[in-house]
Amino acid sequence: MIHNGQSDHIFHVGHAYNMIMSAVKRIPVAEPVWKDLAEMRLAGQTYTELLSEMIEERKKARLFRDMQRIEEEGTFAPFSEIRT
């Protein structure tokens, strides 16, 4: 709508709330784990940021372990023996 040269913007708070809250999930944790997480957070860091950082580190560590295991257990052919 336009009144006196100004437009009225209608914003449905309920819709925005539902869109935001549908992305939020709760993870139950024991009190000692919660305290440890709180101590690990940097100033101003959200729990989402902290957990994302921890997940990325875990993925990197898993990749490194897998690469080490493959190197230790695997049988490899020299490049000179590989034919295309």
Phi, psi and omega in degrees: 000152177235126178234125177051041178080000180247141179264142176266128177258127179261124181236119181270104183300321181301319179294316179297318179300314181295322179294318181289313184291334179293339179271349182267128178239149178256138179237112178289133178225153177289154182306316179297324179293317178301317179295318178298317177299315180300322179289334181279338182294141173276162179302126179082356181279136177276163176295327177298315179296316179299311181294322177298317178297316180295320178297315180298317177298319179296318179297317179296317180296319179297316179299316179299315178297318179297319179295319178297315181298316180297319179295321182285323186263340189281157173250125186240146177261143176297148179303327182295338180268353182274127179250146179255000000 
